[in-house]
């Protein structure tokens, strides 16, 4: 368990937020085109501090997500990046998952399924008795209905025989 914890900490040190990953893409594309933050910001008519915050993945310095999304779209179009990929990347928010939480969740699910699999013979016996009793009542009602209808037909048949 300790080895897994240390690996997950190493993987999460780089800040695995979607905005940080997008910011790294934008920063690399901007520097490959030899543009400064100020040049790109003035071309896009956004604040240089906002562009810098996007590249750093710092959401505290940025407006609401709707505006961040619009800025990322405009930046990616200006730098000729794959806009759809960046938009999908922005939608997927990867949260840090702790191993202890996963182990606890799995053990709770196993405990619930083992409880549901316990067979209660007394409850089953009561169910069988009630269903048998209901079946007996239903069959007696149906039998009485047919026997009444057959008794009602006999006098009619006797009248028919007498008229002949």
Secondary structure, 3 states (H helix, E strand, C coil): CHHHHHHHHHHHCCCCCHHHHHHHHHHHHHHHCCCCHHHHHHHHCCCHHHHHHHHHCCHHHCCCHHHHHHHHHHHHHHCCCCHHHHHHHHHCCCCCCCHHHHHHHHHHHHHHHHHHHCCCHHHHHHHHHHHHHHHHHHHHHHHHHHHHHHHHHHHHHHHHHHHC
